[in-house]
Amino acid sequence: MGEDNVTADAAQYILALDVGTTTLRGHIYDKNGVIRGTSSKKIDILHPKTGWAEMDPDVLFHQVKQVMRESIGVHDLRKVSPSAFSCVSCCVPAAGITVQQVKCMGMATQRATFMTWDRETGRPFHNLITWQDLRGAHYVRLWNQSYTLKALNSGSKFLHVFTRKNRFLAASVLKFMSKQVTMRLLWVLDNYPELRKRAFEGQVMFGCIDTWLLYCLTGQKVHATDYSNASCTGLYDPFQVEWSKIVCNMVNIPMSMFPEVKDTSGMFGQVHPDILGASIPITSSVADQQGAMFGQCCYDVGDIKCTMGTGTFIDLNTGNKPHASVAGLYPIIGWKIKDEITYLAEGLAADTGITLEWAKSLGFFEDVTETANIANTVEDSAGVCFVPAFSGLQAPINDDRATTSLIGLTPNTTKAHIVRAILESLAFRFKVLYETMLIETKIPLSYVRADGGVCSNDFIMQLMSSLINTSIDRSEQPDMTSLGAAFLAGLAAGVWESKDQLRHIRKSDRVFEPQSVWPQYKDIYRQWERAVTRSLQWYREPDS
């Protein structure tokens, strides 16, 4: 069939973007969920000052355009002249398709990385400030200790007693966090006087990575986000399903800068034809963890997904109602599709990936893939306990002053003992989060579906399964976040008619069944809990 004769019915391929913390990926999926073309770029994180973490928005958009073009059509740049980028509708060797055969596109993005730009000129006021950035940490401490927030907590607690509404229970334990947008945005408004002036004149646009990319991809026509991304900013009320007037009024952030919130699966706009030579409908935008949840087909109440990469993220499907947590689980929106809105309760252990990178940098092993074999060379960790807390300890401990510790070393301690203790600590943190969800939500939990780079470690997966006495189903597909974005885009564009069709596409690599190891691990786990206690409240400010 000639490219000019490609019909709309034949256009069944989906372009999915996955904008992670360190890597940008683009995949072309067919109707069976198989990757037919792919491209990736390394994302450069800028550190202009200690504790700052930024991304150049123009560089990111340039990389996105490259990845889109390459995943559709150009894979070996050594064999193709630069002019090939102007001929993206030609037949592609790797994917075997034309740009006209791409039915739609979707994207999944890292959460809470934001920027602001001028409504009139479209120019950024500053770089993208990533979720890792710490410049708002001082604001977080001041506000969490403020009489204003304490009054809000007390008043909400009082209202919950009389109304029993979950939103007041959530507000009664509300605390600001550095990884949320709120305090970093407040820092920006306080430190860029012209920006604050323009913001209160209604001439500033705010958005996370998804919003910025939608704005650029559509030729500056669309200023929007979706429910999943909005709910992760700390500026959105998942109980009222709207931008939070209470939070914005409290910290004096003008709401005129916020984007429109659209369904996660639905029409966001058209890719400008200058980018690919033809328009492609953008039919999904989703936050990365929620995208992985959707790609794992965790569509029923009680379904759990665990992603282990940069951090360990555990997401529980709570159905059509948000969970009000007192233990530090985040009530977020998983996705909204037409009249269906699905909520998740999320627990986070932030330092999974950095722990392994740190251990590698000290020479405990040369390659992360070796760690399972190294751990199995010894019967146990010989009393060594490791607490992964480079970013503090999150739910249910919730101590940002906790520090990483390595306890129990003796002259007989070997590298293998330390490696085993490190891997065990990641499984222990998972057990703590899982049991917190089990106890607090009172929802009967099903099996766990797992993905992410660290989940390729059989030692960790098997121990996790045994510690919670539940099967863990590791996915076969390499990028569940991207697959989730493709699923959501394809549903909106008619590639698939229902979520039931998607369940047959998701594939298992291996199912880990629990083994009877608790008698062996009971004392080890209790000792690790003692080590966690030793790590709490250790960090002190330099000037304290």
Secondary structure, 3 states (H helix, E strand, C coil): CCHHHCCCCCCCEEEEEEECCCEEEEEEECCCCCEEEEEEEECCCECCCCCCCEECHHHHHHHHHHHHHHHHCCCCCCCCCHHHHHHCCCCCCCCCCCHHHEEEEEEEECCCCEEEEECCCCCECCCEECCCCCCCHHHHHHHHCCHHHHHHHHHHHHHHHHHCCHHHHHHHCCCCCCCCCHHHHHHHHHHCHHHHHHHHCCCEEEEEHHHHHHHHHCCCCCCEEEHHHHCCCCCEECCCCEECHHHHHHHCCCHHHCCEEECCEEEEEECCHHHHCCCCEEEEEEEHHHHHHHHCCCCCCCCEEEEECCCEEEEEEEECCCCCCCCCCEEEEEEEECCEEEEEEEEEECCHHHHHHHHHHCCCCCCHHHHHHHHCCCCCCCCCEEECCCCCECCCCCECCCCCEEECCCCCCCHHHHHHHHHHHHHHHHHHHHHHHHHHHCCCCCCEEEECHHHHCHHHHHHHHHHHCCCEEEECCCCHHHHHHHHHHHHHHCCCCCHHHHHCCCCEEEEECCCCCHHHHHHHHHHHHHHHHHHCCCCCCCCC
